[in-house]
Amino acid sequence: MFRGLVFAGLLALAPSVAMAQQPCTTDARHVVDELYRHMLERSPDAGSQAWVDRLNSGTTVREIVRQIAQSPEHMQRFFSSNSQDSVGTMYRHILGRQPDSGGLQSMTNLANRSGREAVVDQIINSQEYTRTFGDWGVPGSGGVVYCGNGNQTAATQGTSGANPQMMYVDLDRNHNGQIERNEWRGSPRAFAIRDWNNDGVLSGDEVRVGAVPPSGSVEADDYNMSAADRFSYLDLNNNGYIDRNEWDGSLDTFYTLDTNNDNRITRAELNRGRRVNFASLDANGDGRISLGEWQWSHRSFDDMDTNKDGVITRNEFRAGAVPTTGR
């Protein structure tokens, strides 16, 4: 009955490079903030501390996701009388993707028969969710895994049991702790961008999760990367597309750029509509720009959000600093 969901999950499960590239965090507050931004589409309030406390006391991220999705706020704000629309929202908020046709139909039938809470349970208990996020992955965060509370299993989730502190761990076929050119699956340009010291291998800080590229390196130049360089940078497997697990910005922006809804971004889709102003980014017209409306990386959003309240106001927006051709 739920063959569509399982089959789509298998198609969506690219090698776990995306999870391996992201930090394993012990910061429960960071995890909850990411869930609020992605699932509730707003900044966290004082009440969010209850979720932080639950994470710190041992509740899994998977269970927090389930309870947020089934919370009165989520149900009231995002679930309409149209069951298909509601199922689409659940796919985006829980799995981080648009629903496939088979999954959409079967989940809509389940919603009509057993209620939307049953759909939340079905998606969160699915093989796709388990393989993509497990108990400790954070949907909508770009691959962050929570490993707080001394949890050892979280530290290896999404990395096939390998060291999560090494980026691109799946590419290290000879297990020597560095990535040689013949192990790299991306383009030569993408390799060169990451090879900060130009020694022909990716090693040390170049493959350490959370390391900051040195000033002056191409990777550190977050705002001046050309569109062509950005495409090569993101196209890790060099297949001519930016797949969902290669994207480094928000999923809302990925879906906006993916105009034909095939779960990948072409060069043409990436390069469209580069000239922007505050009004063009403020899609819902509420006088502020949320992360979901931002078209570039989480890092560049945070740089412009000077008071760190999760939105960019007109006063914070700097048109001259918008990375119109960069990440």
Number of C-alpha atoms within 10 A of each C-alpha: 12 16 11 18 25 18 15 16 21 14 9 16 14 14 16 19 21 22 27 27 25 22 22 24 17 17 15 21 18 15 23 22 20 22 25 19 19 24 21 17 16 18 18 18 9 6 8 14 15 11 20 19 13 15 22 17 11 12 16 20 27 20 16 20 22 18 16 17 23 18 12 10 12 16 15 10 9 16 18 13 7 10 20 20 14 20 29 19 20 26 22 19 23 23 20 22 21 18 22 17 12 17 23 22 19 18 30 22 17 20 19 14 10 11 13 22 16 16 23 22 15 16 23 24 14 16 17 21 23 18 16 24 24 21 22 27 28 25 26 23 22 24 23 24 29 25 23 19 15 11 14 10 12 25 24 20 27 27 23 15 11 15 15 24 20 24 29 25 24 19 18 16 14 10 11 9 19 22 25 17 15 9 14 20 15 18 18 13 15 22 22 19 18 20 22 22 14 11 9 13 21 24 20 11 16 21 21 21 17 16 13 11 16 14 10 9 14 17 22 16 14 17 17 16 19 15 17 14 18 22 25 23 24 20 23 24 18 17 11 16 20 25 20 22 22 19 21 19 22 22 24 20 17 25 20 15 21 18 13 11 15 12 18 20 25 16 15 8 16 19 16 9 9 13 10 13 13 17 14 12 17 19 15 12 11 10 15 20 25 23 25 23 18 20 24 23 19 17 13 19 22 16 13 17 20 15 12 12 13 20 22 25 20 13 9 15 18 13 13 8 11 19 19 20 19 20 26
